Amino acid sequence: MSAVLADSRPSKMGQFYALTKPRVVQLVVFCALIGMVMAVPGWPSIQQLGVAAAACLGIWLVAGGAAALNCIIEKSIDAKMKRTAWRPTARGQLDDWQTLLFSAALCLTGSGLLYWLVNPLTMWLTFATFIGYAVVYTVILKPLTPQNIVIGGASGAMPPLLGWTAMTGNVGPEALILFLIIFVWTPPHFWALALYRVEDYRKSGLPMLPVTHGNPFTRLMVLLYTVILLAACLLPFIYGMSSWLYLGVAMGLSLTFCLYGWWLWRDYSDALARKAFRFSLIHLSGLFAALLIDHYLFF
């Protein structure tokens, strides 16, 4: 039996890879790529493609390093929650020093790539995002306030802004609009998850909104934030960043998210909260994909 269990364990490389939270980092890089695309009028040159590739790799490395550091800090909490108990740090498969060195190597390598192959502004903003997520959010905000995901959401909203600065060397209003969309999207996305994982968070001792303020209040907040998100998603069209194609997709996706918020508020179930959480991922991915298609069809 022990031999079977040993064979079923991921390899050491697989364990380190799991620390980077691959699905989360893939979404981070995708959102950064949208910022890069929106920053370049028309089709990119070969040189711009090279900068974009270096920026994607650098952002991926730093984001992966931040995720690994988060796994060290939260290993005791992760071990108490079904959603995260499988992580190598929570299971004791990797010790703190191994994980810390891995995190530092990713962060330093990614920062070096961004500084030398992209530009210093993008490197410093990416490093600030690393600190914001791994230290300010994880160490300070998450254990202290139920508004942790609202304030800490600023770090998660940075990728398209980083992509914009990678290609332009400055922070433009378009980048801030993309930042705002993800910033407002984060609370209803995360609270939908927290609603059906509330017992996990209660056991962990984290003051998540459903634990501190209850299920009905959290559901109301999800609904209100989806309405605010609908307004934020109109800004790219209003500002002239996109055409009617994007507007149609944004309206369809955002109104559907609002409906999920309404259904959650009126008639809650864990199954519905799961559907709302999964749809939130479709919403953001679809929204940014529409921006991408719109940009090349109507530039």
C-alpha positions, 0 to 999 in steps of 0.5 A: 500500500505504501508503495502505491501511495508513493507512486501516486505522489507527484514528482518533486518537479510537479510539487514545485510546479503546483506551488506556482498555482498554475491556473491562477498564473495563467489567468494573470498572464492572459490579462497582462497579454490583453494589456499589451495588445491594447497598448499597441495600435494595429499589429505588433512589430517583431521587436514588440513581439519579443518584448511581449514574450519577455514580459509574459515570461517575467510576469509569469515567473514573479507571479509564480514566486508570489504564489509559492511564498503565499503557500509558505505563509498559509501552509497551516491554514491550507492544511485545514481547508479541503480546497487547499489541503493538497498543496505540497507545503500543507502536506509537508512534501516541501519544507519552508527553505526549499519553497522560499529558495524556489520563490526567490529564484522565480522572483529574481529571475522574472524581475531581471528579465523585466528590467533588462528586456522590458523596462524598469517601470514594469519591473518595479510595478511587478515587484510591488504587486509581488509584495502587495499579494504575498505580504500586504494581502496575505500577511496583513489584510487577510487575517485582519479584515473581512474587506481583505479581498476588496483592498487586496484585490488591487494586486490581482488587478495589476496584470493588464496595467503591467502589460500596458507599461511593458509596451509603452513605458507609462501608465495610461488611462486605458490601463487604469480602466482595465485595472478597474474592471478586475478590481471590481470583478474580484469581490463577487468572484471570491465571495461566491467561492467563500459562500459555499466554502464558508465552513472551511474559512470558519475552521481556518480562523480567517475573517472572510465576509460570510464568516463575519457578516453572514450569508445574507449580507455577503449575497447582497454584496455579491449582487451590488458588486456585479451591478458596479462591475456592469458599469465598469465593463462599459468603460472601454466602449465609452472611452473609445478603446473598443467598438460595438462588438466588445459592448455586446459581449460585455453587456451579455456577460455582465448582465448574466453575472448580475442575474447570478448575483440576483439569484444568489440573493433571492434563493441561495444554494451552494450549487448556485454559488458554485455556478456563480463562481465558475461563471465569474471566470468565464466572465473575465476571460470572455470579456478580455477575449472580446477586447482582444478580438475587437482590437484586431477586427476594428483597429 
